[in-house]
Amino acid sequence: MYDFTRRATLGLGAAAALAARAAAQPHGVAIPRADIPQPNLPIEPGATLRVIRPARFIEPDEVIFRQNAARFTERYGVPVRVDMVGWEDIRAQTAVTANTGTGPEIVIGWADDPQVYADKLHDLTDVADYLGRRYGGWNFLPLKYGIRYGTDRWIGIPFGGGTGPICYRASTVREAGFNGIPDDLQQFLNLCKAMHRMGKPAGFALGNAVGDGNGFANWMLWSHNASITDEEGKVSINSRETIEALEYVRELYPYMVPGTLSWLDVANNRAYAAQEIHMTANGVSLYFALKNDPRTRPIADDTEHTPLPKGRSSDVPQASAGLNAMVFRHVRNVNAAKQFIIFMMEAEQYDPWLTGCIGYWSQPLAAYRESAVWSSDPKIALFRDAMNLKRWIGYKGPVSHAAGAVNADYVLVQMFAAVAAGQSSPRDAARDAERRARRHYRS
């Protein structure tokens, strides 16, 4: 999960060393912030903290995060253990923590996870109010994911979000006869056909991949103006628009590289780095690794990013796979946990992390749009507002327990995969997805 090629590993090691040195330099001085007092959070005597979070895709994510945790220990005298968990495993461990009432003090899970466990979480409103007022307010998606639906109470503190736009080899797209990535879905299909004929195909995850699989499925749905639910949260997946999206993927699938039905989140990184594919949808991690390895730098130089094609959508049909910090009610050292979250989000810690990862986890707080990272490389500029995208898990309905459960159950991913594999017709797949979605929305 951590590294996708041996060559990339070498590059990441060098990048991590640079990031470690960068983290030691003063950061955050350019980040605008209000001079307001922190909430009163006296740390419990003898407090210790265990934090679990998704494993890094780029090494500085982990290196700098651990450095910041160590700085917290130095300042507050609270020992902190950080465990990195595989992307596909973090939800299972979160469920164990929720159901047993034991485990880590802080779970940094996925964006919509707090909605799944809303009744079992400590209130973090004081933390969110302080950070929002200090750093220019929260972006659009953090407001969706952090606040319990129907209330003004924060149950999660979003740390950042990674989004997956189109990542492509510019020379290949030109060779295929296109000046860029078309927004029109028929033209996008024509591009994929041309790339396939050239032996330089595209590839998109159709396996149970937390980020890439759900990202592709949501894109296909939203670009056809389909959605899991309507605005009121009524299941609407079994629609003409969904069937048309399924028919589109059935036509697209033969022109993708073989094997995408089993792809997890690391697979398209590996395939792109190995030049087995020349187009995919991915976060900045892929570009980061290619850029920092001299042997793959030519691929990075030829790589561009652009938003996912709109199709019939009026705006970019794209969301973010965000990190969201939760503190479960069994935790006794709640003040220590809250203080840790605040500390990690302050500019002196957060900006080096954001910069070292070249924006892989784009900021949830508006002030960090001023970070120097966003002017450091024009190829990462569109990641700057990943947390201000106007689509979310469960769109068009409310962010809720059911929306999070449908996402975690890969209902959409498996609907598209069944049609691509020829195991189901579009109509049958839509009906099955409707049945599965209703089970969650009724519970």
WOBEL-V144943 format. One record per residue. RES is the residue in one letter. OMEGA is omega in whole degrees, 0 to 359 (999 if undefined). D_FIRST is the distance of its C-alpha to the first C-alpha in Angstrom with 1 decimal. Layout:
BEGIN
RES/OMEGA/D_FIRST  RES/OMEGA/D_FIRST
END
This chain:
BEGIN
M/190/0.0  Y/185/3.8  D/189/6.0  F/169/7.1  T/178/10.4  R/179/12.5  R/180/14.8  A/178/12.5  T/179/11.5  L/179/15.3  G/180/15.9  L/178/13.5  G/177/15.3  A/179/18.6  A/180/17.7  A/178/16.8  A/177/20.1  L/181/21.9  A/180/20.3  A/178/21.4  R/180/24.9  A/182/25.0  A/180/24.2  A/180/27.3  Q/178/29.5  P/178/31.4  H/173/29.6  G/185/30.6  V/182/34.3  A/183/34.3  I/179/32.8  P/180/35.8  R/178/36.2  A/179/39.0  D/181/40.7  I/181/40.5  P/174/40.4  Q/173/37.3  P/180/37.8  N/184/39.5  L/179/36.7  P/185/38.2  I/182/35.4  E/178/36.1  P/178/37.4  G/183/34.9  A/168/32.0  T/181/28.4  L/167/25.2  R/182/21.8  V/170/19.3  I/182/16.0  R/179/13.8  P/179/10.5  A/182/7.8  R/170/8.3  F/173/7.3  I/194/10.3  E/179/11.5  P/176/14.9  D/181/13.8  E/184/13.2  V/185/16.0  I/177/18.6  F/178/17.8  R/177/18.4  Q/179/21.4  N/177/22.8  A/178/22.5  A/177/24.3  R/176/27.0  F/179/27.5  T/179/28.2  E/184/30.6  R/189/32.5  Y/179/32.8  G/181/32.5  V/177/29.9  P/181/27.2  V/173/23.7  R/179/20.7  V/177/17.3  D/177/14.5  M/186/11.0  V/178/9.8  G/185/6.9  W/182/8.2  E/184/9.9  D/187/11.2  I/180/12.9  R/177/15.8  A/179/16.6  Q/176/16.9  T/180/18.9  A/178/21.2  V/179/21.8  T/181/22.9  A/187/25.1  N/181/26.7  T/183/27.4  G/177/28.4  T/176/26.6  G/188/23.4  P/178/22.1  E/181/24.6  I/173/22.2  V/173/19.5  I/183/17.8  G/182/16.7  W/193/16.9  A/187/20.0  D/183/22.2  D/179/21.3  P/179/24.4  Q/179/26.6  V/186/25.4  Y/189/26.6  A/183/29.3  D/185/31.9  K/187/29.9  L/172/29.1  H/174/31.1  D/181/32.8  L/184/31.2  T/181/33.9  D/178/35.3  V/181/32.0  A/180/31.5  D/180/35.2  Y/183/35.1  L/180/32.0  G/181/33.3  R/183/36.7  R/189/35.6  Y/167/33.2  G/178/35.0  G/181/33.8  W/175/30.7  N/188/29.4  F/185/29.7  L/174/26.4  P/176/26.3  L/178/29.8  K/189/28.7  Y/185/25.8  G/185/27.2  I/176/30.7  R/185/31.5  Y/178/33.1  G/179/36.9  T/171/37.1  D/186/36.9  R/179/34.8  W/178/31.3  I/176/28.9  G/176/25.7  I/180/25.2  P/180/22.9  F/183/21.0  G/181/20.0  G/175/18.6  G/180/16.5  T/186/18.0  G/176/17.4  P/175/20.5  I/176/21.3  C/190/19.7  Y/174/22.0  R/185/23.7  A/181/27.2  S/180/29.0  T/179/27.9  V/177/29.0  R/179/32.3  E/179/32.7  A/176/32.3  G/181/35.2  F/178/33.7  N/180/34.0  G/181/31.0  I/182/29.0  P/174/31.7  D/180/31.8  D/186/33.8  L/177/31.7  Q/177/34.1  Q/176/33.8  F/176/30.0  L/178/30.2  N/176/32.7  L/180/30.3  C/177/27.5  K/180/30.3  A/179/31.4  M/178/28.0  H/178/27.6  R/181/31.0  M/185/30.1  G/179/27.1  K/192/24.8  P/170/23.5  A/176/21.5  G/179/18.5  F/186/17.5  A/173/15.1  L/174/17.3  G/182/14.9  N/180/14.1  A/185/11.7  V/182/12.6  G/189/13.0  D/180/13.6  G/178/15.3  N/179/17.5  G/179/18.1  F/182/19.5  A/178/21.5  N/179/23.0  W/181/23.9  M/180/25.6  L/186/27.5  W/181/28.6  S/174/29.6  H/181/32.0  N/174/33.4  A/179/32.1  S/178/30.6  I/181/29.7  T/171/32.7  D/185/35.7  E/181/36.5  E/180/37.9  G/177/34.9  K/183/36.5  V/184/34.2  S/188/34.8  I/182/32.1  N/186/34.5  S/176/36.2  R/181/37.5  E/177/35.0  T/179/32.0  I/177/33.6  E/175/33.9  A/178/30.3  L/177/29.5  E/178/32.0  Y/180/30.4  V/176/26.9  R/178/28.7  E/181/30.4  L/190/27.3  Y/181/25.0  P/182/26.8  Y/173/26.4  M/177/22.6  V/179/20.6  P/172/20.4  G/186/17.5  T/178/16.6  L/180/17.6  S/184/14.5  W/165/12.0  L/191/9.2  D/182/8.1  V/192/6.2  A/182/9.1  N/172/11.9  N/181/10.4  R/184/10.5  A/180/13.8  Y/180/15.4  A/179/14.7  A/181/16.1  Q/173/19.0  E/173/18.7  I/180/19.1  H/175/21.1  M/177/20.6  T/171/18.0  A/188/17.4  N/173/14.9  G/185/14.7  V/183/15.7  S/181/12.3  L/179/12.9  Y/179/16.4  F/183/15.7  A/179/13.7  L/183/16.4  K/186/19.2  N/173/18.4  D/182/18.3  P/183/21.9  R/176/21.1  T/179/19.4  R/177/21.6  P/177/24.0  I/178/21.4  A/181/20.9  D/181/24.6  D/184/25.0  T/175/22.5  E/176/23.9  H/176/22.9  T/180/25.2  P/176/25.3  L/180/24.7  P/184/28.0  K/187/30.4  G/180/32.2  R/183/34.7  S/178/33.2  S/176/35.2  D/185/32.3  V/183/28.7  P/191/27.0  Q/176/23.8  A/179/22.3  S/171/19.6  A/188/16.6  G/171/17.9  L/183/17.3  N/184/20.3  A/180/21.6  M/174/23.6  V/183/26.0  F/188/27.1  R/177/30.8  H/185/30.5  V/180/29.6  R/181/32.7  N/188/31.6  V/179/31.4  N/176/33.0  A/179/30.7  A/179/27.7  K/181/29.4  Q/177/30.3  F/180/26.7  I/178/25.7  I/182/28.7  F/183/28.1  M/182/24.5  M/177/25.9  E/190/28.9  A/183/29.0  E/177/29.0  Q/189/25.5  Y/183/24.1  D/175/25.2  P/178/23.6  W/179/20.2  L/183/20.9  T/181/22.2  G/179/19.6  C/188/16.9  I/173/19.5  G/181/19.7  Y/172/16.1  W/184/17.2  S/191/20.7  Q/173/23.5  P/184/25.1  L/190/28.4  A/186/30.8  A/183/31.8  Y/169/28.4  R/181/29.2  E/179/31.4  S/181/28.5  A/182/29.0  V/187/25.4  W/173/26.7  S/185/29.3  S/183/27.3  D/182/26.1  P/182/27.6  K/179/24.6  I/188/22.8  A/185/25.9  L/176/25.2  F/185/22.3  R/185/25.0  D/180/26.1  A/182/23.0  M/174/24.2  N/173/27.7  L/188/26.8  K/172/29.3  R/184/27.1  W/178/25.3  I/183/23.8  G/177/26.9  Y/16/28.9  K/187/32.0  G/180/32.5  P/170/31.9  V/190/28.6  S/175/29.1  H/183/27.9  A/180/28.3  A/178/26.4  G/181/23.3  A/177/23.7  V/178/24.0  N/181/20.8  A/180/18.9  D/178/20.6  Y/181/19.5  V/181/23.2  L/181/23.1  V/184/20.1  Q/174/21.7  M/180/25.0  F/181/24.1  A/181/22.2  A/179/25.3  V/180/27.5  A/182/25.4  A/182/25.2  G/181/29.0  Q/184/28.8  S/172/30.6  S/177/33.1  P/181/32.4  R/180/35.1  D/180/33.9  A/178/30.3  A/178/31.6  R/180/33.8  D/177/31.1  A/177/28.9  E/180/32.1  R/182/32.6  R/180/29.1  A/179/29.3  R/178/32.9  R/179/31.8  H/183/29.6  Y/176/32.1  R/185/34.9  S/999/33.2
END
